[in-house]
Amino acid sequence: MNVAIIGATGYGGAELLRFLQHHPYVNECMLYSSSQDGIDLSLSFPHVGEGKTLRKIDIEQIAATSDAVFLATPPGVSSELAPLLIERGIKVIDLSGDFRLKDGTLYEKWYKRQAANDVYLKQAVYGLTEWNREHIREAQLLSNPGCYPTATLLGLAPLVKNRFIEEQSIIVDAKSGVSGAGRQASLNTHFSEVNESVKIYKVNEHQHIPEIEQMLTEWNERIQPITFSTHLIPMTRGIMATIYAKAKTDLSLEMLVDLYKTSYETSTFVRIRQAGQFPATKEVYGSNYCDIGIAYDERTGRVTVVSVIDNLVKGAAGQSIQNFNLMMGWDETSGLLFAPIYP
């Protein structure tokens, strides 16, 4: 099978190439760029090696030579390219946020740009793999979840779906490495601004908030707006989402650990820690794993969930390949079964 990556010069595109060029069912991975066509990708990313020339975006050529296309493009670009590819019968996996929100007016409010056509918003399947496998298998347009929503939703799903927590009590304290901001240089990601500092940003206005709430209310229609705070940490990769919620009834730590292990017993890439153990971002570095630890405070009646992922892998490229595998009828772990890099 031949695949294409549009937007191969960003971090997400480079990670896609790193995995796809060794994927057991991918024969060729062609690279496309709107600004660097004709240039060898090794000039931007020497680690991928030479001989990978970026091509000019030509929809007809892409459709004629590719069975599936990964869109690793900025918001606003995918909404224009995806329909053209879908009309030509190509399966599309979009890593941007253009098709994640079903309500176009909500997208315009949070992303500050025009929404995609409603026809494609309705057609897009949300690719939170562990909880939407059946729909993903039938998808032609796959909307890959954001990095923060992936860590948060995987951490919350067992509690919300089983209605173990008060619907108005969810608080998420999330932290991300600098690569989550992309490769484009900015003052906010300048070394001297980020190093030896922790910074909160987009307080109460992060664009991933409605994406998280959309999924939570699909699982439980009584869920209320959440409190979601994001912080920039001086590290390259990783997300840690620390989630707090009030239990509806008395629980026990053993009950919660059993709930999570049962919920994810068929999910290779979600690993639940034993009682009293909590994951660190380093322990999933460079991998497609999401590691989760749980605590219960009998004094306050609150559940604490700690969920960690690599934002560029399980939060982007890795999860998109996991979804691609399902769309093609393969084992979802194909090309992704490798241990994290440590230390």
C-alpha positions in Angstrom: 0.0 0.0 0.0 1.2 3.5 -0.8 0.5 6.4 1.5 1.2 10.2 1.5 1.9 12.7 4.1 0.9 16.3 3.5 2.8 18.6 5.9 5.9 16.5 6.3 8.0 19.3 7.5 6.4 19.6 11.0 7.1 17.5 14.0 4.0 15.5 13.5 4.8 14.8 9.9 8.4 13.8 10.7 7.1 11.3 13.4 4.6 9.9 10.8 7.5 9.2 8.4 9.6 7.7 11.2 6.9 5.0 11.8 5.4 4.6 8.3 8.7 3.9 6.5 9.0 0.8 8.7 5.3 -0.2 8.6 4.8 -3.8 7.5 2.0 -3.0 5.1 3.3 0.3 3.6 5.3 0.0 0.4 6.0 3.7 -0.2 5.4 6.9 1.8 5.4 10.0 -0.4 5.9 13.4 1.1 4.2 16.7 0.2 4.8 20.3 1.2 3.2 23.6 0.2 6.4 25.6 0.7 9.4 23.3 0.3 8.6 21.2 -2.8 11.7 19.8 -4.5 13.8 20.0 -1.3 15.1 16.9 0.4 13.5 16.5 3.8 16.9 15.7 5.3 17.7 19.4 5.1 15.0 20.0 7.7 15.3 16.7 9.5 18.7 15.0 9.1 17.7 12.1 11.3 15.4 10.7 8.6 18.3 10.3 6.1 18.6 11.5 2.5 16.5 10.5 -0.5 13.1 11.7 0.7 12.2 14.6 -1.6 9.3 16.8 -0.8 6.7 17.1 -3.6 4.4 19.9 -4.6 0.8 19.4 -3.5 -1.1 18.1 -6.5 -4.4 16.5 -5.6 -4.8 14.6 -8.8 -1.3 13.1 -8.5 -1.8 12.3 -4.8 -5.1 10.6 -5.5 -3.6 8.6 -8.4 -0.6 7.3 -6.4 -1.9 7.0 -2.8 -4.4 4.7 -1.0 -4.5 6.9 2.1 -3.3 10.4 3.0 -2.2 11.7 6.4 -2.8 15.5 6.8 -0.3 16.9 9.2 -1.2 20.4 8.4 -2.1 23.5 10.4 -5.8 24.3 11.2 -7.7 25.7 8.2 -5.6 23.7 5.6 -7.1 20.3 6.2 -10.7 21.6 5.8 -9.8 22.6 2.2 -7.7 19.5 1.2 -9.7 16.7 2.8 -12.9 17.1 0.7 -10.9 17.0 -2.5 -9.3 13.7 -1.6 -12.5 12.2 -0.3 -14.3 13.0 -3.5 -11.6 10.9 -5.3 -12.1 7.9 -3.0 -9.0 8.4 -0.9 -9.1 7.6 2.9 -8.0 10.6 4.9 -6.5 10.7 8.4 -6.4 14.3 9.6 -4.1 15.3 12.5 -5.4 18.9 12.7 -8.4 20.1 14.6 -10.5 20.9 11.6 -13.0 18.0 11.8 -13.0 17.2 15.5 -15.9 19.4 16.5 -19.3 18.5 15.1 -20.7 22.0 15.6 -19.1 24.4 13.1 -20.1 27.5 15.2 -18.3 26.0 18.2 -15.2 25.5 16.0 -15.3 29.1 14.8 -15.6 30.4 18.4 -12.7 28.4 19.8 -10.4 28.3 16.8 -11.1 31.8 15.5 -11.4 30.6 11.8 -14.0 29.4 9.4 -15.3 25.9 10.0 -15.2 23.0 7.5 -18.4 22.2 5.5 -21.1 20.6 7.7 -21.2 17.6 5.3 -17.6 16.6 6.2 -18.0 17.5 9.9 -20.8 15.0 10.1 -18.9 12.4 8.1 -15.7 12.6 10.1 -15.1 9.9 12.7 -13.5 10.9 15.9 -10.4 8.7 16.3 -10.1 8.0 20.0 -9.1 4.5 19.2 -9.8 2.6 22.4 -13.4 3.8 22.6 -14.5 4.1 19.0 -13.0 1.1 17.1 -16.2 0.0 15.3 -16.8 3.4 13.7 -13.1 3.9 12.9 -13.1 0.6 10.9 -15.8 2.1 8.6 -14.3 5.6 8.3 -13.2 7.3 5.2 -12.4 10.6 7.0 -10.8 10.1 10.3 -10.3 13.1 12.7 -7.4 12.3 15.0 -7.9 13.6 18.6 -5.7 16.4 20.0 -2.9 15.5 22.4 -4.5 16.9 25.5 -7.9 15.3 24.8 -6.2 12.0 24.2 -4.6 11.9 27.7 -7.6 13.4 29.4 -10.3 11.3 27.8 -8.5 8.0 28.2 -8.0 9.0 31.9 -11.7 9.9 32.4 -13.5 7.4 30.3 -14.1 4.6 32.8 -15.3 7.0 35.5 -17.6 8.9 33.2 -19.0 6.0 31.2 -19.8 4.2 34.5 -21.1 7.4 36.1 -18.9 7.0 39.2 -18.3 10.8 39.5 -20.3 14.0 40.0 -20.9 15.5 36.6 -20.0 19.0 37.6 -16.8 18.2 39.5 -14.2 17.5 36.8 -10.9 19.5 37.0 -8.0 18.8 34.8 -4.5 20.1 35.4 -2.5 19.3 32.2 1.2 19.9 31.4 2.9 19.6 28.0 6.4 19.7 26.6 7.4 22.4 24.2 7.1 20.3 21.0 3.3 20.5 21.4 3.5 24.1 20.2 4.9 22.9 16.8 8.2 23.7 15.1 7.5 27.4 14.2 9.6 29.6 16.3 7.9 32.0 18.7 8.6 34.0 21.8 6.6 31.6 24.0 8.8 28.7 23.0 12.1 30.5 23.0 14.7 28.7 25.1 15.4 31.6 27.5 11.6 32.1 28.0 10.9 28.4 28.7 13.9 27.1 30.4 13.7 26.8 34.3 10.1 27.9 34.2 6.6 26.6 34.3 3.9 28.7 32.6 0.2 28.4 32.5 -1.4 29.5 29.2 -4.8 29.8 27.5 -6.5 29.9 30.8 -10.2 28.9 30.4 -9.9 29.3 26.6 -7.8 26.4 25.3 -9.3 25.1 22.0 -9.2 21.5 23.2 -11.8 22.2 25.9 -14.9 21.8 23.6 -13.3 18.7 22.1 -13.0 17.0 25.5 -16.5 18.1 26.6 -18.0 16.9 23.3 -16.8 13.3 24.0 -17.6 13.4 27.7 -21.2 14.4 27.0 -21.5 11.7 24.4 -20.6 9.2 27.2 -22.8 10.9 29.8 -25.3 13.6 28.7 -25.3 15.1 32.3 -21.6 16.1 32.2 -21.2 19.8 33.0 -18.5 22.2 31.7 -15.1 21.2 33.0 -12.2 23.2 34.4 -9.2 22.6 32.2 -5.8 24.3 32.7 -2.7 23.8 30.5 0.9 24.5 31.5 4.1 24.6 29.4 7.0 22.5 31.0 10.6 22.9 29.9 11.0 19.5 28.3 10.7 18.4 24.7 8.0 15.7 24.7 5.3 14.5 26.9 1.9 15.3 28.5 0.7 14.7 32.0 -2.9 15.2 32.7 -3.8 15.1 36.4 -7.5 14.8 36.7 -9.7 15.4 39.8 -13.3 14.5 40.3 -15.7 13.9 43.2 -17.0 10.4 43.6 -20.8 9.9 43.8 -20.6 7.1 46.4 -17.9 5.6 48.6 -15.3 3.8 46.5 -12.0 2.0 47.1 -8.7 2.2 45.4 -8.9 -1.5 44.6 -12.3 -1.1 43.0 -11.0 1.7 40.8 -7.8 -0.1 39.7 -10.0 -3.1 38.8 -12.4 -0.8 36.8 -9.6 0.6 34.8 -7.9 -2.7 34.1 -11.2 -4.2 33.0 -12.0 -1.2 30.8 -8.7 -1.4 29.0 -8.0 -5.2 29.1 -8.2 -5.4 25.3 -6.2 -2.1 24.7 -2.6 -2.9 24.2 -1.5 0.8 24.3 -3.2 1.7 27.6 -1.3 0.4 30.6 -2.8 0.7 34.1 -0.4 1.0 37.1 -0.8 -1.0 40.3 -2.4 0.7 43.3 -0.1 3.3 44.7 2.0 3.6 41.5 1.9 6.6 39.2 3.5 7.1 35.7 6.0 9.7 34.5 6.2 11.2 31.0 9.7 9.7 30.6 8.1 6.2 30.9 6.2 6.6 27.6 8.8 8.7 25.7 8.8 8.0 22.0 6.0 5.4 22.2 2.3 4.9 21.6 1.5 4.1 25.1 -0.8 5.9 27.6 0.1 5.0 31.2 -2.5 5.7 33.9 -2.3 5.7 37.7 -5.3 6.1 40.0 -5.8 7.3 43.6 -8.8 7.7 45.9 -8.9 10.0 48.9 -11.4 8.6 51.4 -11.2 11.9 53.4 -12.4 14.1 50.6 -14.2 11.5 48.4 -12.1 12.6 45.4 -10.7 10.4 42.7 -7.3 11.4 41.2 -6.2 10.1 37.8 -2.8 10.6 36.3 -2.5 10.0 32.6 0.7 10.4 30.6 1.4 10.2 26.8 4.1 11.3 24.3 2.3 14.2 22.7 3.9 13.5 19.3 3.1 9.8 19.3 0.0 8.7 21.1 -1.1 12.4 21.0 -0.6 12.6 17.2 1.4 10.4 14.8 1.1 7.1 16.7 -2.6 7.3 17.3 -3.2 8.3 13.7 -1.4 5.1 12.5 -3.3 3.1 15.0 -6.5 4.4 13.4 -5.1 3.9 9.9 -4.5 0.3 10.8 -8.1 -0.2 11.8 -9.4 1.6 8.7 -7.5 -0.8 6.6 -8.6 -3.9 8.4 -5.2 -4.7 10.0 -4.2 -5.3 13.6 -4.2 -1.8 15.3 -0.8 -2.4 16.7 0.9 -2.9 13.3 4.1 -0.8 13.1 3.7 0.5 16.6 4.8 -2.3 19.0 8.0 -0.9 20.5 9.1 0.0 24.0 9.5 3.6 25.1 12.9 5.2 25.0 14.4 5.3 28.5 16.0 7.2 30.2 
